[in-house]
Amino acid sequence: MRRRSTILSGLATAVLAAAAGSASAAVTALVGGTLVDGTGTPPINNSVVLIDGARIVAAGRRDAIAIPSDAAVVSTVGLTVLPGLIDIAVHLDQLGHGSRARWHEAYEPLTDKVVLPVAARALLSAGVTTARDIGTPLERTKPLRQRIDAGKTPGPSLLLSGAHLGRSAHGREHEWVAHTATELRQAVQKMAAQGADLLILDDAAEYSPGELSTLHYAAEDAGLRWFAWVQTDADIAPSVQAGAYGLIGLGTDFHEALPADAAVALASRAAGGRPVYWALGASVLINHEWLRSNAAPLGESRWKAGLPPIVAEELQRSLADISAHPIDLETPTLRSQAQGARIRAARAAGARFIVGSLAGEPGHIPSRATWQEAEALVTEAGYSPTEALRAATLDAAFVLGRDADIGSIVPGKIADIVAVRGDVLRNIDHLADVRLVYHRGVRYAPTSADDEEAP
């Protein structure tokens, strides 16, 4: 208990210290950077983005936009200015510890006061301005969202699923179990009443088409989109055929080809103009395998930001020998060899990929996970950096039903903006080098360059 009190005290201090967003003038001008606005238009060099309160009021070439004389000018010279990143599948109740069992044993009592705010701040510091938590109970995440919305805790805008819904218990601490169509309908209604923004379904293959149809229409009636958690290949086709808006995860199978029924179902939805949006979580396995052979990233200081030394040391020890804590996949090395072909097969069948990193999974540190997932779309799915960036911004905003407000830098939208060092359209890895973060018009992350009036 004394150790937990020390952890809690240190984390509270770190979070409070980080929560002070800088006060700003009525208008903030981001001046001089290369603007990639997320709409697909060519980059704009020597750009200006004007922020008034929480909204963008102008964005474009510097010679075309008048900067108010009383604006607070922030130099973005040498930086690429982008829409805030969106990660549609994160675990806020985890921080990437190598051992699930050890994590829950040591940190479960500290989830509300410690883990959730640290995970939220880590995501925001990495340029993630909107995130969708999957699996954490709503009674825990709703208070966190309220604190973020009130400006009391730094973190991204949050959408919440609450616990997974399924036919069987999977050993998760929190889950809804429904065996019949009636129980499915009742569960959907209860989850909607509790404030869920979406539904995550396990065990799709174990339900009949009629039961899945009941779930689908109950979700529609409640105004909720439902997504299927892919545990095995058998879950893909019934989920897609039943109308799931999207899929999450790649499951534990490691065949290079998708099952024929899954490929047909994906192709049919794409041909009908309703493509399935798939948050792969491909970077979980990639990062796990990378850490097995190269622990160099653990020496970086960025992922430790905001963490008291005692927690950072615990996490680092758990990851130093990641092989001692295998993730929930059999034969991960064989799985990694097949993953790229499998993902490309899904793309060929018509699936649309979006960034859902599964941040918090073992070995997957929240401050690194989102850019690693964007990178995986380039290396594994064959996306161009431009396509991967869109998957982390405007396409993800569309999937969340928020594309009218976020996902691109255009006048009228919320001022969720990041600036990174380097040209992300040539090398998506530059998403890792975040220098500025604006969330709803408030600046949180520091830049390496001093604020100054642009020349």
Buried (B, 14 or more C-beta within 10 A) or exposed (E): EEEBEEBBEBBBEBBEEBBEBEEBEEBBBBBBBBBBBBEEEEBBEBBBBBBBBBBBBBBBEBEEBEBBEEBBBBBBEBBBBBBBBBBBBBBBBBBBBBBBEEBBEBBEBBBBBBBBBBBBBBBBBBBBBBBBBBBBBBEBBBEBBEBBEEEEBBBBBBBBBBBBBBBEEEEEEBBBBBEEBEBBBBBBBBBBEBEBBBBBBBBBBBBEEEBBBBBBEBBEEBEBBBBBBBBEBBBBBBBBBBBBBBBBBBBBBBEEEBBEBBBBBBBBBBEEEEBBBBBBBBBBBBBBBBBBEEBEBBEEEBBBBBBBEBBBEBBBEBBEEBEEBBBEBEEBEEBBEBBBBBBBBBBEBBBBBBBBBBBBBBBBBBBBBBBBBBBBBBBBBEBEBBBBBBBBBBBBBBBBBBBEBBBBBBEEBBBBBBBBBBBBBEEBBBBBBBBBBBBBBBBBBEBEBEBEEBE
